[in-house]
Amino acid sequence: MLRDMSPESAMEHYLQALPYRDMIIGIGLDSLEVDRPPLLFEDVFLRARRDGFRITCHCDVGDKDTLRNIGQVVDQLGGSGADRIDHGLHAADDSSLLQRVKEKDLGMTICPWGYLCYSGEAQIIDRVRTLYNAGIKIAIGSDDPSYMEDIWLNNSLYLLRLLGNFTDAEFFQLQRNAIDICWAPAD
C-alpha cells in the first residue's frame, strides 16, 4: 500500500489483491511518510491480520514523528503490532522502544545507503551498530533500487564494513537475519 495515497485507496487495493492471496504472504505500507502515521491505515491492517497475513510497515524515513510512528508499528498496527519493521533506524534512540522491539523479536530491514543518500540522516552507522548489538534481527537491504536507482545492497554492506567495522562473522549474522525475517516457508 502506498502511504501517500488515501486509506480508502489502500483498502481498495487490498481487496483487489485478495483473489491472489495464495501468492501473498504479507501486507506492507510504504512511500512518503511525512504526516502519514501508520495508524491512518489501521483498518487495512486490522483486516489483513484477520485474514491471516503478516504485516509490516515502513517507518522512520524523513519524518518528524519517527519515534511515535515506530511505536505504532511495534505496539498497535493490526491490533497487536507488526510482524516486521521496514527501516525504523531511530528505534536505537529510545531504550524503551528498543526493548519492545527486542521483546517482540521483531526483525527490521535497514538500508544504510538509502539513509545516507536520500534522508541526510546523521549517525546511521552508530544506530545500526546499536540495533545489532542489542540483538535485534536486522537485515541489510537495498530498499528499492528500481525506484531509487543507486540504492544497492553492496553499497550498504560496504558502509558497514568501512565505517562500522562489521566483521565477516557479523556479516554472516546479518544475512542469517535476512533469512529468519523474510517470512518464506522453510522449504
Residue pairs with C-beta under 8 A, 6 or more apart in sequence:
1 9
1 10
1 13
1 14
1 27
1 28
1 29
1 30
1 41
1 44
2 9
2 10
2 29
2 30
2 31
3 29
3 30
3 31
3 32
3 33
3 36
3 40
3 41
3 58
4 31
4 32
4 36
5 31
7 40
7 41
7 43
7 44
10 29
10 41
10 44
11 43
11 44
11 47
14 27
14 44
14 47
14 48
17 24
18 51
21 51
21 53
24 53
25 53
25 54
25 183
25 184
26 53
26 54
26 55
26 56
26 83
26 84
26 183
27 44
27 45
27 48
27 53
27 54
27 55
27 56
28 55
28 56
28 57
28 58
28 86
29 38
29 41
29 45
29 56
29 57
29 58
30 57
30 58
30 86
31 58
33 58
33 59
33 60
33 61
33 62
33 63
33 69
34 62
34 63
34 64
35 63
37 65
37 68
37 69
37 72
38 45
38 57
38 59
38 69
38 72
38 73
38 76
38 77
39 72
39 76
39 77
42 76
42 77
42 78
45 55
45 57
45 77
45 78
45 79
45 82
46 78
46 79
48 55
48 78
49 55
49 78
49 79
49 80
54 83
54 84
54 183
55 77
55 78
55 82
55 83
55 84
56 82
56 83
56 84
56 85
56 86
57 73
57 77
57 82
57 85
57 86
58 86
58 87
59 66
59 69
59 70
59 72
59 73
59 85
59 86
59 87
59 88
60 66
60 69
60 70
60 87
60 88
60 89
60 90
60 91
61 87
61 114
61 115
61 118
61 119
62 118
62 119
63 69
66 90
67 90
67 91
67 93
67 94
67 97
70 85
70 88
70 90
70 91
70 97
71 97
71 100
73 81
73 82
73 85
73 88
74 81
74 82
74 85
74 91
74 97
74 100
74 101
74 104
74 106
75 81
75 100
81 104
81 106
82 106
83 106
83 183
84 106
84 107
84 108
84 109
84 181
84 183
85 91
85 101
85 106
85 107
85 108
85 109
86 108
86 109
87 108
87 109
87 110
87 111
88 101
88 108
88 110
89 110
89 115
89 121
89 124
89 127
89 128
89 131
90 127
91 97
91 98
91 101
91 108
91 131
91 136
92 98
92 126
92 127
92 128
92 130
92 131
92 134
93 127
98 130
98 131
98 134
98 136
101 108
101 136
102 134
102 135
102 136
105 137
106 136
106 137
107 136
107 137
107 138
107 139
107 177
107 180
107 181
108 131
108 136
108 137
108 138
108 139
108 181
109 138
109 139
109 141
109 143
109 181
110 128
110 131
110 138
110 139
110 140
110 141
110 156
111 140
111 141
111 142
111 143
111 151
111 156
112 124
112 125
112 128
112 140
112 156
112 159
112 160
113 142
113 150
113 151
113 152
113 155
113 156
113 159
114 142
114 143
114 148
114 151
114 156
115 121
115 124
116 124
116 159
117 148
117 150
117 151
118 148
118 151
124 159
125 159
125 160
125 163
125 164
128 138
128 160
128 164
129 164
131 138
132 138
132 166
132 170
132 173
132 174
137 177
137 180
137 181
138 174
138 177
139 174
139 175
139 177
139 178
139 181
139 182
140 153
140 156
140 157
140 160
140 174
140 178
141 153
141 156
141 178
142 151
142 152
142 153
142 156
143 151
144 151
145 151
145 152
157 166
157 171
160 166
160 171
160 174
161 171
166 174
